[in-house]
Amino acid sequence: MPGLQKRLARYGQLYSRIGFVHQFRPLSGAELQTVIKRQSLQLGLGLELDDLAETNVIHAIIRITGGNFRLVERLFAQIERVTQINDVTTLTADVILAAQESLVIGAL
């Protein structure tokens, strides 16, 4: 209902108990590749791998997240943690698998 969120905001106790859900479509392949490259550059992890290894990394992330942007963000938070602990400077499939193991993913 249009305006429902504004009307409920007037009643603080009720409003704090109601959640609003916005459903987003999964990212397309090109969008997801852009997000992956930006995230890896932000973390200082290069994808300076040969084409096959880079493709394996991207496909592993796509397989784990299914294009869900929120899962990509959570996975990269774990990737950052794994790379800092292990002093790794390159994003590889092994790093992604280690990050996935420590990631708690609910029912998809």
BELBEL-V210817 format. One record per residue. N is the residue number from 1. SS is DSSP state (a for helix, b for strand, c for the rest). PHI is phi as a letter, one per 20 degrees, with the letter a starting at -180 (999 if undefined). D_FIRST is the distance of its C-alpha to the first C-alpha in Angstrom with 2 decimals. Layout:
# BELBEL-V210817
n = <N	N>
ss = <SS	SS>
phi = <PHI	PHI>
d_first = <D_FIRST	D_FIRST>
This chain:
# BELBEL-V210817
n = <1	2	3	4	5	6	7	8	9	10	11	12	13	14	15	16	17	18	19	20	21	22	23	24	25	26	27	28	29	30	31	32	33	34	35	36	37	38	39	40	41	42	43	44	45	46	47	48	49	50	51	52	53	54	55	56	57	58	59	60	61	62	63	64	65	66	67	68	69	70	71	72	73	74	75	76	77	78	79	80	81	82	83	84	85	86	87	88	89	90	91	92	93	94	95	96	97	98	99	100	101	102	103	104	105	106	107	108>
ss = <c	c	c	a	a	a	a	a	a	c	c	a	a	a	a	c	c	c	c	c	c	c	c	c	c	c	c	c	a	a	a	a	a	a	a	a	a	a	a	a	a	a	c	c	c	b	c	c	c	c	a	a	a	a	a	a	a	a	a	a	a	a	a	a	a	c	c	c	a	a	a	a	a	a	a	a	a	a	a	a	a	a	a	a	a	a	c	c	c	b	c	c	a	a	a	a	a	a	a	a	a	c	c	c	c	c	c	c>
phi = <999	f	n	f	f	f	f	f	f	f	d	g	f	f	f	f	d	d	d	d	d	d	e	d	f	f	f	f	g	f	f	f	f	f	f	f	f	f	f	f	f	f	e	m	d	e	d	e	d	f	g	f	f	f	f	f	f	f	f	f	f	f	f	f	e	m	n	f	g	f	f	f	f	f	f	f	f	f	f	g	f	f	f	f	f	e	l	d	d	c	e	c	f	f	f	f	f	f	f	f	f	e	e	e	d	f	f	e>
d_first = <0.00	3.77	6.31	5.65	8.45	10.60	10.60	11.53	14.08	16.06	16.96	18.92	20.15	16.91	15.16	18.19	17.78	14.29	14.14	11.71	13.07	13.46	15.68	18.52	21.08	24.67	26.93	29.39	33.09	33.86	30.95	31.98	35.61	34.80	32.93	35.86	38.45	36.77	36.36	39.98	41.25	39.39	41.11	44.41	44.67	46.06	45.54	49.13	49.87	51.28	48.85	49.01	48.24	45.36	43.94	44.35	42.50	39.53	39.45	39.65	36.62	34.66	35.80	34.84	31.39	30.33	28.84	26.39	26.43	25.94	28.87	30.92	30.48	31.49	34.38	35.68	35.65	37.89	39.95	40.62	41.76	44.00	45.57	46.36	47.95	49.99	50.71	49.51	49.03	48.03	44.96	46.27	45.09	46.83	44.84	41.58	42.72	43.72	40.34	38.58	40.74	39.60	35.91	33.84	31.37	29.14	28.62	27.51>
